[in-house]
């Protein structure tokens, strides 16, 4: 029996050079198709991830900007409160210096009224 030929006559030793005639050619073609499909899916996934990454970076950057603005605003509040307190104190002192008797009389009246309200 001759071992150099196969039943179909498609052995590499028989002289047939058609690659699709080899038994593993279909399997190799399927593997190449699978590799190409995986590469296409990976490219699309990579593009989607790049877009999502860019969106995430923009969102984080925007949140950082807002947080910095809020921190700046909050850090200015104590100094603004001190300024308002200083202005009110100066205004009250000026009013008391301008009319000391009226201020004392007003304080007595307010004290009397608060005392009467506390009894209820």
SVG drawing of the C-alpha trace seen along z (x, -y; Angstrom):
<svg xmlns="http://www.w3.org/2000/svg" viewBox="-48 -114 53 116">
<polyline fill="none" stroke="black" stroke-width="0.4" points="0.0,0.0 1.4,-3.4 1.4,-5.9 2.2,-9.0 -1.4,-9.3 -4.6,-9.8 -8.1,-8.7 -9.0,-12.1 -5.6,-12.6 -5.1,-15.9 -2.0,-15.2 1.0,-17.6 3.0,-14.7 0.7,-14.1 1.6,-17.3 -1.7,-19.3 -0.8,-22.9 -4.3,-24.2 -4.2,-25.4 -7.9,-24.9 -7.5,-21.3 -5.5,-20.7 -7.6,-19.3 -6.4,-22.1 -7.0,-25.0 -10.6,-25.5 -9.6,-25.6 -6.8,-28.0 -9.1,-30.3 -11.6,-30.2 -8.9,-31.1 -7.8,-34.0 -11.4,-35.2 -11.7,-34.9 -8.5,-36.9 -9.7,-39.6 -13.0,-39.8 -11.3,-40.1 -9.0,-42.8 -12.0,-44.8 -13.9,-44.5 -10.7,-45.5 -10.3,-48.5 -13.9,-49.6 -13.6,-49.0 -10.4,-51.0 -12.0,-53.9 -15.0,-53.7 -12.7,-53.6 -10.8,-56.6 -14.0,-58.6 -15.1,-57.6 -11.8,-58.4 -11.9,-61.9 -15.4,-62.4 -14.3,-61.3 -11.3,-63.6 -13.5,-66.6 -16.0,-65.8 -13.2,-65.5 -11.7,-68.7 -15.0,-70.5 -15.7,-69.2 -12.2,-70.3 -12.8,-73.8 -16.2,-74.1 -14.6,-72.8 -11.8,-75.3 -14.2,-78.2 -16.3,-77.0 -13.1,-76.8 -12.1,-80.3 -15.5,-81.7 -15.6,-79.9 -12.1,-81.1 -13.2,-84.7 -16.2,-84.5 -14.4,-85.0 -12.7,-88.1 -16.0,-89.5 -17.7,-88.7 -15.0,-90.6 -15.3,-93.5 -19.1,-93.7 -18.6,-93.3 -16.1,-96.2 -18.4,-98.4 -21.4,-97.7 -19.3,-98.3 -18.0,-101.5 -21.5,-102.6 -22.8,-101.8 -19.9,-103.6 -20.5,-106.7 -24.2,-106.6 -23.5,-106.3 -21.0,-109.2 -23.4,-111.4 -26.4,-110.8 -25.3,-109.2 -28.5,-110.1 -30.8,-108.8 -28.8,-105.6 -29.0,-105.0 -32.7,-105.8 -33.3,-103.4 -31.4,-100.7 -33.5,-101.2 -36.7,-100.9 -35.6,-97.8 -34.5,-96.2 -37.8,-97.0 -39.8,-95.5 -37.6,-92.4 -38.2,-92.0 -42.0,-92.3 -42.0,-89.7 -39.9,-87.3 -42.7,-87.3 -45.2,-85.7"/>
</svg>
